[in-house]
């Protein structure tokens, strides 16, 4: 089975399980691990096939019930999934995976008390199940008991440090507790973990060089926290970093084992091309970008407003370029139009940017 303290390679695991199933179609051992992998990879058709094969082989095996439950969970039929997870537990009360997955389903149904009970049963069986600790954190977060939630997220990150989702959850919890500095550190750990995970996957797939596709939602969250700390320079730098994800200018250095130091070293970015140069020199390289997203568009609008407040020629030109981009992105269009009118009014007849470059206005 996959070790909780290692970063799983789902593609390789899926191929391995597929070969095993071809050689021995009647084998049901560790079928729950295979169904979990297919669930995470969103391979619903394959998951349905595995559930059908297992049912025709032996419908009274706990592994079969869990595979069928995963299929219904993927189809968002949570009540049916719970029925099959309960069947698995009827056959084997110590089946820890079934307790954890049933907790997830109760959480989807917002039955937090039942979810907590399931997760605690799972932890009693295996205290190293980071998914159960993470589920407890989510349950208490729904109950708005954020200190409890933080404790469980800390346990989850300790057991699975390479998982960015755990660090993001911790960062969001710290945000709700108004611990901005600690939240920033958690988000940076999520970026570091995510970059390493994607890089490793690309190497194993032999598709591209190891690169770090930074999550713009996380970089934007860091900018929000720096804004609450009134660190304008850092806000501008992280907004630039968020926008840069559209075109994929940034990549972690291949020899870097920990990105946290790199991000800490650049915690006080300044706006403009010098910001891009500093980040590129530190992280290096070129990669495929995320394209335009709602988050990167919000970052553009925010940065355009910051440039507008500066009120100087180059800053106004930069603000006008950003708002002009927003008119073609399809996000924040009305706000961009209003800001563009204000920028043009301030620039007046001396604007160095021809009005013909402004799109979408009459």
Secondary structure, DSSP 8 states (H G I E B T S, - for coil): ---TTS---HHHHHHHHHHHHHH-TT--TTHHHHHHHHHHTT-HHHHHHHHHHHHHH-TTSHHHHHHHHHHHHHTT-HHHHHHHHHHHHHH-TT-HHHHHHHHHHHHHTT-HHHHHHHHHHHHHH-TT-HHHHHHHHHHHHHTT-HHHHHHHHHHHHHH-TT-HHHHHHHHHHHHHTT-HHHHHHHHHHHHHHHHHHHHHHHHHHTSS-------HHHHHHHHHHHHHTT-HHHHHHHHHHHHHTTTT-----TT-S-SHHHHHHTTT--SSHHHHHHHHHHH--------S-HHHHHHHHHHHHHHHHH-SHHHHHHHHHHHHHHHHHTSSHHHHHHHHHHHHHHHGGG-SS-GGG--S--
